[in-house]
């Protein structure tokens, strides 16, 4: 699972899996929780995260959407 970014608390990180299910999304991961964030809507569709970390992750994802979508295409080629 490539780590794409670490949040300011240094324990939470944004990752993306290869050959993952749709919709295009990122994993906001921490040792104590995980949330999956849809890159089309910037909403959590599985799991949960504390409000501060979630806000920071979504803000970063919005600013880096082009990079994230390119990485999604690279890691999740479909036949």
C-alpha positions as a Markdown table, in Angstrom:
| # | Residue | x | y | z |
|---|---|---|---|---|
| 1 | Unk | 0.0 | 0.0 | 0.0 |
| 2 | Unk | 1.9 | 3.1 | -1.2 |
| 3 | Unk | 1.9 | 5.9 | 1.3 |
| 4 | Unk | 1.2 | 9.1 | -0.5 |
| 5 | Unk | 1.1 | 11.6 | 2.4 |
| 6 | Unk | 1.5 | 11.8 | 6.2 |
| 7 | Unk | -0.8 | 14.1 | 8.2 |
| 8 | Unk | 0.6 | 16.6 | 10.6 |
| 9 | Unk | 0.2 | 14.3 | 13.6 |
| 10 | Unk | 2.7 | 12.0 | 11.8 |
| 11 | Unk | 0.8 | 8.8 | 12.7 |
| 12 | Unk | -2.1 | 9.1 | 10.2 |
| 13 | Unk | -1.3 | 8.6 | 6.6 |
| 14 | Unk | -3.0 | 8.6 | 3.2 |
| 15 | Unk | -2.5 | 5.5 | 1.2 |
| 16 | Unk | -3.8 | 3.8 | -1.9 |
| 17 | Unk | -3.9 | 0.1 | -2.7 |
| 18 | Unk | -3.1 | -1.5 | -6.1 |
| 19 | Unk | -6.0 | -3.5 | -7.7 |
| 20 | Unk | -8.5 | -2.0 | -5.3 |
| 21 | Unk | -12.3 | -1.8 | -5.8 |
| 22 | Unk | -14.1 | 1.1 | -7.2 |
| 23 | Unk | -15.0 | 4.0 | -6.6 |
| 24 | Unk | -11.6 | 5.6 | -6.8 |
| 25 | Unk | -10.6 | 6.3 | -3.2 |
| 26 | Unk | -7.9 | 6.8 | -0.7 |
| 27 | Unk | -7.3 | 5.1 | 2.6 |
| 28 | Unk | -6.9 | 7.4 | 5.6 |
| 29 | Unk | -5.1 | 5.0 | 7.9 |
| 30 | Unk | -4.0 | 5.3 | 11.6 |
| 31 | Unk | -3.1 | 2.4 | 13.9 |
| 32 | Unk | -6.4 | 2.8 | 15.7 |
| 33 | Unk | -8.8 | 3.6 | 12.8 |
| 34 | Unk | -9.2 | 3.7 | 9.1 |
| 35 | Unk | -11.5 | 5.6 | 6.7 |
| 36 | Unk | -12.0 | 5.2 | 3.0 |
| 37 | Unk | -12.6 | 8.5 | 1.2 |
| 38 | Unk | -14.2 | 8.7 | -2.3 |
| 39 | Unk | -12.2 | 10.8 | -4.6 |
| 40 | Unk | -15.2 | 11.9 | -6.6 |
| 41 | Unk | -17.2 | 13.3 | -3.6 |
| 42 | Unk | -14.6 | 13.6 | -0.9 |
| 43 | Unk | -16.9 | 11.7 | 1.5 |
| 44 | Unk | -16.2 | 8.7 | 3.8 |
| 45 | Unk | -17.9 | 5.6 | 2.5 |
| 46 | Unk | -16.4 | 3.1 | 4.9 |
| 47 | Unk | -14.9 | 3.4 | 8.4 |
| 48 | Unk | -14.4 | 6.6 | 10.3 |
| 49 | Unk | -11.7 | 9.1 | 11.5 |
| 50 | Unk | -11.5 | 11.9 | 14.0 |
| 51 | Unk | -12.8 | 15.2 | 12.6 |
| 52 | Unk | -9.5 | 17.0 | 12.5 |
| 53 | Unk | -7.6 | 14.3 | 10.7 |
| 54 | Unk | -10.5 | 13.8 | 8.3 |
| 55 | Unk | -10.6 | 17.5 | 7.5 |
| 56 | Unk | -6.9 | 17.7 | 6.9 |
| 57 | Unk | -6.9 | 14.6 | 4.7 |
| 58 | Unk | -9.8 | 15.9 | 2.6 |
| 59 | Unk | -8.2 | 19.3 | 2.2 |
| 60 | Unk | -4.9 | 17.6 | 1.0 |
| 61 | Unk | -6.8 | 15.3 | -1.4 |
| 62 | Unk | -8.7 | 18.2 | -2.9 |
| 63 | Unk | -5.4 | 20.1 | -3.5 |
| 64 | Unk | -3.8 | 17.0 | -5.0 |
| 65 | Unk | -6.7 | 15.4 | -6.9 |
| 66 | Unk | -4.9 | 15.3 | -10.2 |
| 67 | Unk | -2.0 | 13.4 | -8.7 |
| 68 | Unk | -4.3 | 11.1 | -6.8 |
| 69 | Unk | -6.4 | 10.2 | -9.9 |
| 70 | Unk | -3.2 | 9.6 | -11.9 |
| 71 | Unk | -1.9 | 7.3 | -9.1 |
| 72 | Unk | -5.3 | 5.5 | -9.0 |
| 73 | Unk | -5.1 | 4.9 | -12.8 |
| 74 | Unk | -1.5 | 3.6 | -12.5 |
| 75 | Unk | -2.3 | 1.2 | -9.6 |
| 76 | Unk | -5.7 | 0.1 | -10.8 |
| 77 | Unk | -5.6 | -0.6 | -14.5 |
| 78 | Unk | -8.8 | -2.2 | -15.6 |
| 79 | Unk | -9.3 | -4.7 | -18.5 |
